Amino acid sequence: MSWLLAYRPFLEPLPVWNYWYLLVIPLCAAVAVVYKSMKCKTMSRVPLEAAAILLWILGGFGAAAIALMLLVNWLAK
């Protein structure tokens, strides 16, 4: 009966409301590593190329966030 008191991820999510935006970093890192591990000819090139594509993804997210912030501020005037 004690297993009923265990953590239930879909019924009781973790309280990450204050820093949810930081979870995009490990998600993008995982996507970059998986993508580059399929595309690279040798696995020795994966860490460097995955780091480069991670920065591209995060830069794109940052640029999109800034563009949307400017658009919302322009439309609110």
mmCIF file of the N, C-alpha and C atoms, coordinates in Angstrom:
data_MODEL
# 
_entry.id   MODEL 
# 
loop_
_atom_site.group_PDB 
_atom_site.id 
_atom_site.type_symbol 
_atom_site.label_atom_id 
_atom_site.label_alt_id 
_atom_site.label_comp_id 
_atom_site.label_asym_id 
_atom_site.label_entity_id 
_atom_site.label_seq_id 
_atom_site.pdbx_PDB_ins_code 
_atom_site.Cartn_x 
_atom_site.Cartn_y 
_atom_site.Cartn_z 
_atom_site.occupancy 
_atom_site.B_iso_or_equiv 
_atom_site.pdbx_formal_charge 
_atom_site.auth_seq_id 
_atom_site.auth_comp_id 
_atom_site.auth_asym_id 
_atom_site.auth_atom_id 
_atom_site.pdbx_PDB_model_num 
ATOM 1   N N  . MET A 1 1  ? 0.809  -1.201 0.000   1.00 0.00 ? 1  MET A N  1 
ATOM 2   C CA . MET A 1 1  ? 0.000  0.000  0.000   1.00 0.00 ? 1  MET A CA 1 
ATOM 3   C C  . MET A 1 1  ? 0.853  1.266  0.000   1.00 0.00 ? 1  MET A C  1 
ATOM 4   N N  . SER A 1 2  ? 2.132  1.158  0.413   1.00 0.00 ? 2  SER A N  1 
ATOM 5   C CA . SER A 1 2  ? 2.976  2.348  0.459   1.00 0.00 ? 2  SER A CA 1 
ATOM 6   C C  . SER A 1 2  ? 3.342  2.858  -0.931  1.00 0.00 ? 2  SER A C  1 
ATOM 7   N N  . TRP A 1 3  ? 3.210  2.026  -1.952  1.00 0.00 ? 3  TRP A N  1 
ATOM 8   C CA . TRP A 1 3  ? 3.525  2.484  -3.305  1.00 0.00 ? 3  TRP A CA 1 
ATOM 9   C C  . TRP A 1 3  ? 2.506  3.493  -3.800  1.00 0.00 ? 3  TRP A C  1 
ATOM 10  N N  . LEU A 1 4  ? 1.358  3.580  -3.159  1.00 0.00 ? 4  LEU A N  1 
ATOM 11  C CA . LEU A 1 4  ? 0.373  4.593  -3.540  1.00 0.00 ? 4  LEU A CA 1 
ATOM 12  C C  . LEU A 1 4  ? 0.833  5.997  -3.161  1.00 0.00 ? 4  LEU A C  1 
ATOM 13  N N  . LEU A 1 5  ? 1.749  6.094  -2.198  1.00 0.00 ? 5  LEU A N  1 
ATOM 14  C CA . LEU A 1 5  ? 2.246  7.388  -1.767  1.00 0.00 ? 5  LEU A CA 1 
ATOM 15  C C  . LEU A 1 5  ? 3.430  7.864  -2.604  1.00 0.00 ? 5  LEU A C  1 
ATOM 16  N N  . ALA A 1 6  ? 3.811  7.092  -3.602  1.00 0.00 ? 6  ALA A N  1 
ATOM 17  C CA . ALA A 1 6  ? 4.957  7.444  -4.434  1.00 0.00 ? 6  ALA A CA 1 
ATOM 18  C C  . ALA A 1 6  ? 4.616  8.620  -5.344  1.00 0.00 ? 6  ALA A C  1 
ATOM 19  N N  . TYR A 1 7  ? 5.653  9.193  -5.902  1.00 0.00 ? 7  TYR A N  1 
ATOM 20  C CA . TYR A 1 7  ? 5.500  10.324 -6.821  1.00 0.00 ? 7  TYR A CA 1 
ATOM 21  C C  . TYR A 1 7  ? 4.818  9.871  -8.105  1.00 0.00 ? 7  TYR A C  1 
ATOM 22  N N  . ARG A 1 8  ? 3.793  10.593 -8.535  1.00 0.00 ? 8  ARG A N  1 
ATOM 23  C CA . ARG A 1 8  ? 3.055  10.294 -9.760  1.00 0.00 ? 8  ARG A CA 1 
ATOM 24  C C  . ARG A 1 8  ? 3.249  11.459 -10.730 1.00 0.00 ? 8  ARG A C  1 
ATOM 25  N N  . PRO A 1 9  ? 4.133  11.287 -11.732 1.00 0.00 ? 9  PRO A N  1 
ATOM 26  C CA . PRO A 1 9  ? 4.545  12.442 -12.545 1.00 0.00 ? 9  PRO A CA 1 
ATOM 27  C C  . PRO A 1 9  ? 3.431  13.116 -13.333 1.00 0.00 ? 9  PRO A C  1 
ATOM 28  N N  . PHE A 1 10 ? 2.474  12.390 -13.853 1.00 0.00 ? 10 PHE A N  1 
ATOM 29  C CA . PHE A 1 10 ? 1.448  13.034 -14.664 1.00 0.00 ? 10 PHE A CA 1 
ATOM 30  C C  . PHE A 1 10 ? 0.296  13.570 -13.822 1.00 0.00 ? 10 PHE A C  1 
ATOM 31  N N  . LEU A 1 11 ? 0.156  13.064 -12.622 1.00 0.00 ? 11 LEU A N  1 
ATOM 32  C CA . LEU A 1 11 ? -0.908 13.556 -11.748 1.00 0.00 ? 11 LEU A CA 1 
ATOM 33  C C  . LEU A 1 11 ? -0.442 14.678 -10.840 1.00 0.00 ? 11 LEU A C  1 
ATOM 34  N N  . GLU A 1 12 ? 0.831  14.631 -10.445 1.00 0.00 ? 12 GLU A N  1 
ATOM 35  C CA . GLU A 1 12 ? 1.404  15.658 -9.582  1.00 0.00 ? 12 GLU A CA 1 
ATOM 36  C C  . GLU A 1 12 ? 2.726  16.129 -10.185 1.00 0.00 ? 12 GLU A C  1 
ATOM 37  N N  . PRO A 1 13 ? 2.717  17.086 -11.109 1.00 0.00 ? 13 PRO A N  1 
ATOM 38  C CA . PRO A 1 13 ? 3.962  17.510 -11.744 1.00 0.00 ? 13 PRO A CA 1 
ATOM 39  C C  . PRO A 1 13 ? 4.887  18.225 -10.764 1.00 0.00 ? 13 PRO A C  1 
ATOM 40  N N  . LEU A 1 14 ? 6.165  18.247 -11.118 1.00 0.00 ? 14 LEU A N  1 
ATOM 41  C CA . LEU A 1 14 ? 7.142  18.931 -10.271 1.00 0.00 ? 14 LEU A CA 1 
ATOM 42  C C  . LEU A 1 14 ? 6.878  20.431 -10.253 1.00 0.00 ? 14 LEU A C  1 
ATOM 43  N N  . PRO A 1 15 ? 7.133  21.102 -9.150  1.00 0.00 ? 15 PRO A N  1 
ATOM 44  C CA . PRO A 1 15 ? 6.890  22.548 -9.082  1.00 0.00 ? 15 PRO A CA 1 
ATOM 45  C C  . PRO A 1 15 ? 8.021  23.338 -9.738  1.00 0.00 ? 15 PRO A C  1 
ATOM 46  N N  . VAL A 1 16 ? 7.995  23.448 -11.038 1.00 0.00 ? 16 VAL A N  1 
ATOM 47  C CA . VAL A 1 16 ? 9.022  24.187 -11.782 1.00 0.00 ? 16 VAL A CA 1 
ATOM 48  C C  . VAL A 1 16 ? 8.448  25.464 -12.390 1.00 0.00 ? 16 VAL A C  1 
ATOM 49  N N  . TRP A 1 17 ? 7.446  26.021 -11.767 1.00 0.00 ? 17 TRP A N  1 
ATOM 50  C CA . TRP A 1 17 ? 6.760  27.174 -12.342 1.00 0.00 ? 17 TRP A CA 1 
ATOM 51  C C  . TRP A 1 17 ? 7.658  28.394 -12.428 1.00 0.00 ? 17 TRP A C  1 
ATOM 52  N N  . ASN A 1 18 ? 8.596  28.535 -11.514 1.00 0.00 ? 18 ASN A N  1 
ATOM 53  C CA . ASN A 1 18 ? 9.419  29.739 -11.477 1.00 0.00 ? 18 ASN A CA 1 
ATOM 54  C C  . ASN A 1 18 ? 10.620 29.701 -12.409 1.00 0.00 ? 18 ASN A C  1 
ATOM 55  N N  . TYR A 1 19 ? 11.039 28.527 -12.851 1.00 0.00 ? 19 TYR A N  1 
ATOM 56  C CA . TYR A 1 19 ? 12.209 28.447 -13.716 1.00 0.00 ? 19 TYR A CA 1 
ATOM 57  C C  . TYR A 1 19 ? 12.001 27.473 -14.885 1.00 0.00 ? 19 TYR A C  1 
ATOM 58  N N  . TRP A 1 20 ? 10.790 27.430 -15.427 1.00 0.00 ? 20 TRP A N  1 
ATOM 59  C CA . TRP A 1 20 ? 10.477 26.505 -16.515 1.00 0.00 ? 20 TRP A CA 1 
ATOM 60  C C  . TRP A 1 20 ? 11.260 26.833 -17.779 1.00 0.00 ? 20 TRP A C  1 
ATOM 61  N N  . TYR A 1 21 ? 11.592 28.083 -18.002 1.00 0.00 ? 21 TYR A N  1 
ATOM 62  C CA . TYR A 1 21 ? 12.290 28.486 -19.217 1.00 0.00 ? 21 TYR A CA 1 
ATOM 63  C C  . TYR A 1 21 ? 13.708 27.932 -19.269 1.00 0.00 ? 21 TYR A C  1 
ATOM 64  N N  . LEU A 1 22 ? 14.296 27.570 -18.139 1.00 0.00 ? 22 LEU A N  1 
ATOM 65  C CA . LEU A 1 22 ? 15.633 26.988 -18.135 1.00 0.00 ? 22 LEU A CA 1 
ATOM 66  C C  . LEU A 1 22 ? 15.639 25.545 -18.634 1.00 0.00 ? 22 LEU A C  1 
ATOM 67  N N  . LEU A 1 23 ? 14.475 24.922 -18.681 1.00 0.00 ? 23 LEU A N  1 
ATOM 68  C CA . LEU A 1 23 ? 14.392 23.541 -19.149 1.00 0.00 ? 23 LEU A CA 1 
ATOM 69  C C  . LEU A 1 23 ? 14.591 23.430 -20.659 1.00 0.00 ? 23 LEU A C  1 
ATOM 70  N N  . VAL A 1 24 ? 14.582 24.558 -21.371 1.00 0.00 ? 24 VAL A N  1 
ATOM 71  C CA . VAL A 1 24 ? 14.814 24.524 -22.814 1.00 0.00 ? 24 VAL A CA 1 
ATOM 72  C C  . VAL A 1 24 ? 16.274 24.174 -23.121 1.00 0.00 ? 24 VAL A C  1 
ATOM 73  N N  . ILE A 1 25 ? 17.198 24.455 -22.204 1.00 0.00 ? 25 ILE A N  1 
ATOM 74  C CA . ILE A 1 25 ? 18.614 24.183 -22.455 1.00 0.00 ? 25 ILE A CA 1 
ATOM 75  C C  . ILE A 1 25 ? 18.898 22.685 -22.553 1.00 0.00 ? 25 ILE A C  1 
ATOM 76  N N  . PRO A 1 26 ? 18.489 21.855 -21.571 1.00 0.00 ? 26 PRO A N  1 
ATOM 77  C CA . PRO A 1 26 ? 18.743 20.419 -21.756 1.00 0.00 ? 26 PRO A CA 1 
ATOM 78  C C  . PRO A 1 26 ? 17.954 19.810 -22.901 1.00 0.00 ? 26 PRO A C  1 
ATOM 79  N N  . LEU A 1 27 ? 16.768 20.350 -23.173 1.00 0.00 ? 27 LEU A N  1 
ATOM 80  C CA . LEU A 1 27 ? 15.995 19.844 -24.305 1.00 0.00 ? 27 LEU A CA 1 
ATOM 81  C C  . LEU A 1 27 ? 16.714 20.108 -25.617 1.00 0.00 ? 27 LEU A C  1 
ATOM 82  N N  . CYS A 1 28 ? 17.212 21.314 -25.814 1.00 0.00 ? 28 CYS A N  1 
ATOM 83  C CA . CYS A 1 28 ? 17.941 21.654 -27.034 1.00 0.00 ? 28 CYS A CA 1 
ATOM 84  C C  . CYS A 1 28 ? 19.261 20.891 -27.115 1.00 0.00 ? 28 CYS A C  1 
ATOM 85  N N  . ALA A 1 29 ? 19.918 20.684 -25.980 1.00 0.00 ? 29 ALA A N  1 
ATOM 86  C CA . ALA A 1 29 ? 21.166 19.911 -25.983 1.00 0.00 ? 29 ALA A CA 1 
ATOM 87  C C  . ALA A 1 29 ? 20.907 18.479 -26.418 1.00 0.00 ? 29 ALA A C  1 
ATOM 88  N N  . ALA A 1 30 ? 19.837 17.884 -25.937 1.00 0.00 ? 30 ALA A N  1 
ATOM 89  C CA . ALA A 1 30 ? 19.511 16.517 -26.332 1.00 0.00 ? 30 ALA A CA 1 
ATOM 90  C C  . ALA A 1 30 ? 19.185 16.437 -27.821 1.00 0.00 ? 30 ALA A C  1 
ATOM 91  N N  . VAL A 1 31 ? 18.433 17.387 -28.323 1.00 0.00 ? 31 VAL A N  1 
ATOM 92  C CA . VAL A 1 31 ? 18.100 17.408 -29.750 1.00 0.00 ? 31 VAL A CA 1 
ATOM 93  C C  . VAL A 1 31 ? 19.357 17.576 -30.582 1.00 0.00 ? 31 VAL A C  1 
ATOM 94  N N  . ALA A 1 32 ? 20.251 18.463 -30.174 1.00 0.00 ? 32 ALA A N  1 
ATOM 95  C CA . ALA A 1 32 ? 21.484 18.698 -30.927 1.00 0.00 ? 32 ALA A CA 1 
ATOM 96  C C  . ALA A 1 32 ? 22.371 17.470 -30.948 1.00 0.00 ? 32 ALA A C  1 
ATOM 97  N N  . VAL A 1 33 ? 22.514 16.793 -29.817 1.00 0.00 ? 33 VAL A N  1 
ATOM 98  C CA . VAL A 1 33 ? 23.373 15.602 -29.761 1.00 0.00 ? 33 VAL A CA 1 
ATOM 99  C C  . VAL A 1 33 ? 22.795 14.478 -30.617 1.00 0.00 ? 33 VAL A C  1 
ATOM 100 N N  . VAL A 1 34 ? 21.505 14.258 -30.522 1.00 0.00 ? 34 VAL A N  1 
ATOM 101 C CA . VAL A 1 34 ? 20.884 13.186 -31.316 1.00 0.00 ? 34 VAL A CA 1 
ATOM 102 C C  . VAL A 1 34 ? 20.979 13.507 -32.800 1.00 0.00 ? 34 VAL A C  1 
ATOM 103 N N  . TYR A 1 35 ? 20.693 14.745 -33.170 1.00 0.00 ? 35 TYR A N  1 
ATOM 104 C CA . TYR A 1 35 ? 20.746 15.117 -34.584 1.00 0.00 ? 35 TYR A CA 1 
ATOM 105 C C  . TYR A 1 35 ? 22.157 14.971 -35.141 1.00 0.00 ? 35 TYR A C  1 
ATOM 106 N N  . LYS A 1 36 ? 23.134 15.490 -34.420 1.00 0.00 ? 36 LYS A N  1 
ATOM 107 C CA . LYS A 1 36 ? 24.506 15.434 -34.921 1.00 0.00 ? 36 LYS A CA 1 
ATOM 108 C C  . LYS A 1 36 ? 25.085 14.027 -34.869 1.00 0.00 ? 36 LYS A C  1 
ATOM 109 N N  . SER A 1 37 ? 24.639 13.195 -33.942 1.00 0.00 ? 37 SER A N  1 
ATOM 110 C CA . SER A 1 37 ? 25.144 11.826 -33.914 1.00 0.00 ? 37 SER A CA 1 
ATOM 111 C C  . SER A 1 37 ? 24.631 11.019 -35.097 1.00 0.00 ? 37 SER A C  1 
ATOM 112 N N  . MET A 1 38 ? 23.521 11.430 -35.682 1.00 0.00 ? 38 MET A N  1 
ATOM 113 C CA . MET A 1 38 ? 23.037 10.756 -36.888 1.00 0.00 ? 38 MET A CA 1 
ATOM 114 C C  . MET A 1 38 ? 23.680 11.316 -38.149 1.00 0.00 ? 38 MET A C  1 
ATOM 115 N N  . LYS A 1 39 ? 24.060 12.585 -38.137 1.00 0.00 ? 39 LYS A N  1 
ATOM 116 C CA . LYS A 1 39 ? 24.562 13.233 -39.345 1.00 0.00 ? 39 LYS A CA 1 
ATOM 117 C C  . LYS A 1 39 ? 26.082 13.166 -39.511 1.00 0.00 ? 39 LYS A C  1 
ATOM 118 N N  . CYS A 1 40 ? 26.834 13.101 -38.415 1.00 0.00 ? 40 CYS A N  1 
ATOM 119 C CA . CYS A 1 40 ? 28.297 13.110 -38.504 1.00 0.00 ? 40 CYS A CA 1 
ATOM 120 C C  . CYS A 1 40 ? 28.836 11.762 -38.971 1.00 0.00 ? 40 CYS A C  1 
ATOM 121 N N  . LYS A 1 41 ? 29.940 11.820 -39.706 1.00 0.00 ? 41 LYS A N  1 
ATOM 122 C CA . LYS A 1 41 ? 30.560 10.587 -40.187 1.00 0.00 ? 41 LYS A CA 1 
ATOM 123 C C  . LYS A 1 41 ? 31.319 9.867  -39.082 1.00 0.00 ? 41 LYS A C  1 
ATOM 124 N N  . THR A 1 42 ? 31.938 10.606 -38.171 1.00 0.00 ? 42 THR A N  1 
ATOM 125 C CA . THR A 1 42 ? 32.649 9.993  -37.041 1.00 0.00 ? 42 THR A CA 1 
ATOM 126 C C  . THR A 1 42 ? 32.107 10.589 -35.745 1.00 0.00 ? 42 THR A C  1 
ATOM 127 N N  . MET A 1 43 ? 32.088 9.773  -34.700 1.00 0.00 ? 43 MET A N  1 
ATOM 128 C CA . MET A 1 43 ? 31.551 10.224 -33.424 1.00 0.00 ? 43 MET A CA 1 
ATOM 129 C C  . MET A 1 43 ? 32.480 11.205 -32.707 1.00 0.00 ? 43 MET A C  1 
ATOM 130 N N  . SER A 1 44 ? 33.714 11.304 -33.142 1.00 0.00 ? 44 SER A N  1 
ATOM 131 C CA . SER A 1 44 ? 34.628 12.251 -32.497 1.00 0.00 ? 44 SER A CA 1 
ATOM 132 C C  . SER A 1 44 ? 34.263 13.697 -32.825 1.00 0.00 ? 44 SER A C  1 
ATOM 133 N N  . ARG A 1 45 ? 33.511 13.922 -33.886 1.00 0.00 ? 45 ARG A N  1 
ATOM 134 C CA . ARG A 1 45 ? 33.099 15.276 -34.266 1.00 0.00 ? 45 ARG A CA 1 
ATOM 135 C C  . ARG A 1 45 ? 31.794 15.702 -33.603 1.00 0.00 ? 45 ARG A C  1 
ATOM 136 N N  . VAL A 1 46 ? 31.088 14.768 -32.991 1.00 0.00 ? 46 VAL A N  1 
ATOM 137 C CA . VAL A 1 46 ? 29.758 15.058 -32.456 1.00 0.00 ? 46 VAL A CA 1 
ATOM 138 C C  . VAL A 1 46 ? 29.769 16.124 -31.358 1.00 0.00 ? 46 VAL A C  1 
ATOM 139 N N  . PRO A 1 47 ? 30.634 16.064 -30.348 1.00 0.00 ? 47 PRO A N  1 
ATOM 140 C CA . PRO A 1 47 ? 30.546 17.075 -29.278 1.00 0.00 ? 47 PRO A CA 1 
ATOM 141 C C  . PRO A 1 47 ? 30.721 18.514 -29.762 1.00 0.00 ? 47 PRO A C  1 
ATOM 142 N N  . LEU A 1 48 ? 31.697 18.740 -30.637 1.00 0.00 ? 48 LEU A N  1 
ATOM 143 C CA . LEU A 1 48 ? 31.934 20.099 -31.120 1.00 0.00 ? 48 LEU A CA 1 
ATOM 144 C C  . LEU A 1 48 ? 30.782 20.585 -31.998 1.00 0.00 ? 48 LEU A C  1 
ATOM 145 N N  . GLU A 1 49 ? 30.336 19.740 -32.903 1.00 0.00 ? 49 GLU A N  1 
ATOM 146 C CA . GLU A 1 49 ? 29.239 20.153 -33.785 1.00 0.00 ? 49 GLU A CA 1 
ATOM 147 C C  . GLU A 1 49 ? 27.914 20.253 -33.039 1.00 0.00 ? 49 GLU A C  1 
ATOM 148 N N  . ALA A 1 50 ? 27.706 19.404 -32.044 1.00 0.00 ? 50 ALA A N  1 
ATOM 149 C CA . ALA A 1 50 ? 26.484 19.507 -31.243 1.00 0.00 ? 50 ALA A CA 1 
ATOM 150 C C  . ALA A 1 50 ? 26.487 20.796 -30.427 1.00 0.00 ? 50 ALA A C  1 
ATOM 151 N N  . ALA A 1 51 ? 27.642 21.183 -29.903 1.00 0.00 ? 51 ALA A N  1 
ATOM 152 C CA . ALA A 1 51 ? 27.726 22.449 -29.169 1.00 0.00 ? 51 ALA A CA 1 
ATOM 153 C C  . ALA A 1 51 ? 27.434 23.629 -30.089 1.00 0.00 ? 51 ALA A C  1 
ATOM 154 N N  . ALA A 1 52 ? 27.939 23.560 -31.318 1.00 0.00 ? 52 ALA A N  1 
ATOM 155 C CA . ALA A 1 52 ? 27.679 24.645 -32.269 1.00 0.00 ? 52 ALA A CA 1 
ATOM 156 C C  . ALA A 1 52 ? 26.202 24.739 -32.611 1.00 0.00 ? 52 ALA A C  1 
ATOM 157 N N  . ILE A 1 53 ? 25.569 23.611 -32.872 1.00 0.00 ? 53 ILE A N  1 
ATOM 158 C CA . ILE A 1 53 ? 24.147 23.659 -33.229 1.00 0.00 ? 53 ILE A CA 1 
ATOM 159 C C  . ILE A 1 53 ? 23.296 24.021 -32.018 1.00 0.00 ? 53 ILE A C  1 
ATOM 160 N N  . LEU A 1 54 ? 23.752 23.659 -30.808 1.00 0.00 ? 54 LEU A N  1 
ATOM 161 C CA . LEU A 1 54 ? 23.042 24.071 -29.599 1.00 0.00 ? 54 LEU A CA 1 
ATOM 162 C C  . LEU A 1 54 ? 23.031 25.590 -29.489 1.00 0.00 ? 54 LEU A C  1 
ATOM 163 N N  . LEU A 1 55 ? 24.162 26.216 -29.754 1.00 0.00 ? 55 LEU A N  1 
ATOM 164 C CA . LEU A 1 55 ? 24.208 27.681 -29.705 1.00 0.00 ? 55 LEU A CA 1 
ATOM 165 C C  . LEU A 1 55 ? 23.337 28.305 -30.781 1.00 0.00 ? 55 LEU A C  1 
ATOM 166 N N  . TRP A 1 56 ? 23.283 27.694 -31.957 1.00 0.00 ? 56 TRP A N  1 
ATOM 167 C CA . TRP A 1 56 ? 22.402 28.190 -33.017 1.00 0.00 ? 56 TRP A CA 1 
ATOM 168 C C  . TRP A 1 56 ? 20.933 28.093 -32.610 1.00 0.00 ? 56 TRP A C  1 
ATOM 169 N N  . ILE A 1 57 ? 20.557 26.973 -32.008 1.00 0.00 ? 57 ILE A N  1 
ATOM 170 C CA . ILE A 1 57 ? 19.161 26.791 -31.586 1.00 0.00 ? 57 ILE A CA 1 
ATOM 171 C C  . ILE A 1 57 ? 18.798 27.796 -30.500 1.00 0.00 ? 57 ILE A C  1 
ATOM 172 N N  . LEU A 1 58 ? 19.657 27.929 -29.482 1.00 0.00 ? 58 LEU A N  1 
ATOM 173 C CA . LEU A 1 58 ? 19.369 28.869 -28.402 1.00 0.00 ? 58 LEU A CA 1 
ATOM 174 C C  . LEU A 1 58 ? 19.375 30.312 -28.895 1.00 0.00 ? 58 LEU A C  1 
ATOM 175 N N  . GLY A 1 59 ? 20.281 30.623 -29.834 1.00 0.00 ? 59 GLY A N  1 
ATOM 176 C CA . GLY A 1 59 ? 20.278 31.960 -30.431 1.00 0.00 ? 59 GLY A CA 1 
ATOM 177 C C  . GLY A 1 59 ? 19.003 32.235 -31.217 1.00 0.00 ? 59 GLY A C  1 
ATOM 178 N N  . GLY A 1 60 ? 18.530 31.227 -31.922 1.00 0.00 ? 60 GLY A N  1 
ATOM 179 C CA . GLY A 1 60 ? 17.266 31.379 -32.653 1.00 0.00 ? 60 GLY A CA 1 
ATOM 180 C C  . GLY A 1 60 ? 16.087 31.579 -31.721 1.00 0.00 ? 60 GLY A C  1 
ATOM 181 N N  . PHE A 1 61 ? 16.068 30.831 -30.620 1.00 0.00 ? 61 PHE A N  1 
ATOM 182 C CA . PHE A 1 61 ? 15.005 31.024 -29.634 1.00 0.00 ? 61 PHE A CA 1 
ATOM 183 C C  . PHE A 1 61 ? 15.075 32.416 -29.022 1.00 0.00 ? 61 PHE A C  1 
ATOM 184 N N  . GLY A 1 62 ? 16.292 32.882 -28.728 1.00 0.00 ? 62 GLY A N  1 
ATOM 185 C CA . GLY A 1 62 ? 16.457 34.221 -28.170 1.00 0.00 ? 62 GLY A CA 1 
ATOM 186 C C  . GLY A 1 62 ? 16.018 35.303 -29.140 1.00 0.00 ? 62 GLY A C  1 
ATOM 187 N N  . ALA A 1 63 ? 16.393 35.146 -30.414 1.00 0.00 ? 63 ALA A N  1 
ATOM 188 C CA . ALA A 1 63 ? 15.984 36.129 -31.425 1.00 0.00 ? 63 ALA A CA 1 
ATOM 189 C C  . ALA A 1 63 ? 14.469 36.126 -31.610 1.00 0.00 ? 63 ALA A C  1 
ATOM 190 N N  . ALA A 1 64 ? 13.872 34.952 -31.605 1.00 0.00 ? 64 ALA A N  1 
ATOM 191 C CA . ALA A 1 64 ? 12.413 34.875 -31.738 1.00 0.00 ? 64 ALA A CA 1 
ATOM 192 C C  . ALA A 1 64 ? 11.727 35.509 -30.530 1.00 0.00 ? 64 ALA A C  1 
ATOM 193 N N  . ALA A 1 65 ? 12.285 35.304 -29.334 1.00 0.00 ? 65 ALA A N  1 
ATOM 194 C CA . ALA A 1 65 ? 11.700 35.899 -28.136 1.00 0.00 ? 65 ALA A CA 1 
ATOM 195 C C  . ALA A 1 65 ? 11.778 37.420 -28.183 1.00 0.00 ? 65 ALA A C  1 
ATOM 196 N N  . ILE A 1 66 ? 12.915 37.941 -28.615 1.00 0.00 ? 66 ILE A N  1 
ATOM 197 C CA . ILE A 1 66 ? 13.065 39.395 -28.710 1.00 0.00 ? 66 ILE A CA 1 
ATOM 198 C C  . ILE A 1 66 ? 12.129 39.967 -29.769 1.00 0.00 ? 66 ILE A C  1 
ATOM 199 N N  . ALA A 1 67 ? 12.038 39.289 -30.914 1.00 0.00 ? 67 ALA A N  1 
ATOM 200 C CA . ALA A 1 67 ? 11.142 39.759 -31.974 1.00 0.00 ? 67 ALA A CA 1 
ATOM 201 C C  . ALA A 1 67 ? 9.684  39.751 -31.515 1.00 0.00 ? 67 ALA A C  1 
ATOM 202 N N  . LEU A 1 68 ? 9.275  38.706 -30.827 1.00 0.00 ? 68 LEU A N  1 
ATOM 203 C CA . LEU A 1 68 ? 7.897  38.648 -30.340 1.00 0.00 ? 68 LEU A CA 1 
ATOM 204 C C  . LEU A 1 68 ? 7.641  39.686 -29.256 1.00 0.00 ? 68 LEU A C  1 
ATOM 205 N N  . MET A 1 69 ? 8.641  39.935 -28.400 1.00 0.00 ? 69 MET A N  1 
ATOM 206 C CA . MET A 1 69 ? 8.485  40.958 -27.371 1.00 0.00 ? 69 MET A CA 1 
ATOM 207 C C  . MET A 1 69 ? 8.308  42.336 -28.013 1.00 0.00 ? 69 MET A C  1 
ATOM 208 N N  . LEU A 1 70 ? 9.116  42.628 -29.037 1.00 0.00 ? 70 LEU A N  1 
ATOM 209 C CA . LEU A 1 70 ? 8.984  43.911 -29.724 1.00 0.00 ? 70 LEU A CA 1 
ATOM 210 C C  . LEU A 1 70 ? 7.646  44.033 -30.437 1.00 0.00 ? 70 LEU A C  1 
ATOM 211 N N  . LEU A 1 71 ? 7.183  42.939 -31.037 1.00 0.00 ? 71 LEU A N  1 
ATOM 212 C CA . LEU A 1 71 ? 5.891  42.949 -31.723 1.00 0.00 ? 71 LEU A CA 1 
ATOM 213 C C  . LEU A 1 71 ? 4.750  43.189 -30.743 1.00 0.00 ? 71 LEU A C  1 
ATOM 214 N N  . VAL A 1 72 ? 4.780  42.527 -29.626 1.00 0.00 ? 72 VAL A N  1 
ATOM 215 C CA . VAL A 1 72 ? 3.724  42.701 -28.623 1.00 0.00 ? 72 VAL A CA 1 
ATOM 216 C C  . VAL A 1 72 ? 3.738  44.112 -28.071 1.00 0.00 ? 72 VAL A C  1 
ATOM 217 N N  . ASN A 1 73 ? 4.926  44.652 -27.798 1.00 0.00 ? 73 ASN A N  1 
ATOM 218 C CA . ASN A 1 73 ? 5.012  46.026 -27.300 1.00 0.00 ? 73 ASN A CA 1 
ATOM 219 C C  . ASN A 1 73 ? 4.550  47.029 -28.351 1.00 0.00 ? 73 ASN A C  1 
ATOM 220 N N  . TRP A 1 74 ? 4.819  46.765 -29.625 1.00 0.00 ? 74 TRP A N  1 
ATOM 221 C CA . TRP A 1 74 ? 4.386  47.665 -30.693 1.00 0.00 ? 74 TRP A CA 1 
ATOM 222 C C  . TRP A 1 74 ? 2.876  47.609 -30.857 1.00 0.00 ? 74 TRP A C  1 
ATOM 223 N N  . LEU A 1 75 ? 2.294  46.422 -30.751 1.00 0.00 ? 75 LEU A N  1 
ATOM 224 C CA . LEU A 1 75 ? 0.851  46.277 -30.903 1.00 0.00 ? 75 LEU A CA 1 
ATOM 225 C C  . LEU A 1 75 ? 0.095  46.814 -29.695 1.00 0.00 ? 75 LEU A C  1 
ATOM 226 N N  . ALA A 1 76 ? 0.732  46.860 -28.526 1.00 0.00 ? 76 ALA A N  1 
ATOM 227 C CA . ALA A 1 76 ? 0.066  47.333 -27.314 1.00 0.00 ? 76 ALA A CA 1 
ATOM 228 C C  . ALA A 1 76 ? -0.025 48.856 -27.271 1.00 0.00 ? 76 ALA A C  1 
ATOM 229 N N  . LYS A 1 77 ? 0.721  49.543 -28.120 1.00 0.00 ? 77 LYS A N  1 
ATOM 230 C CA . LYS A 1 77 ? 0.689  51.017 -28.118 1.00 0.00 ? 77 LYS A CA 1 
ATOM 231 C C  . LYS A 1 77 ? -0.548 51.552 -28.749 1.00 0.00 ? 77 LYS A C  1 
# 
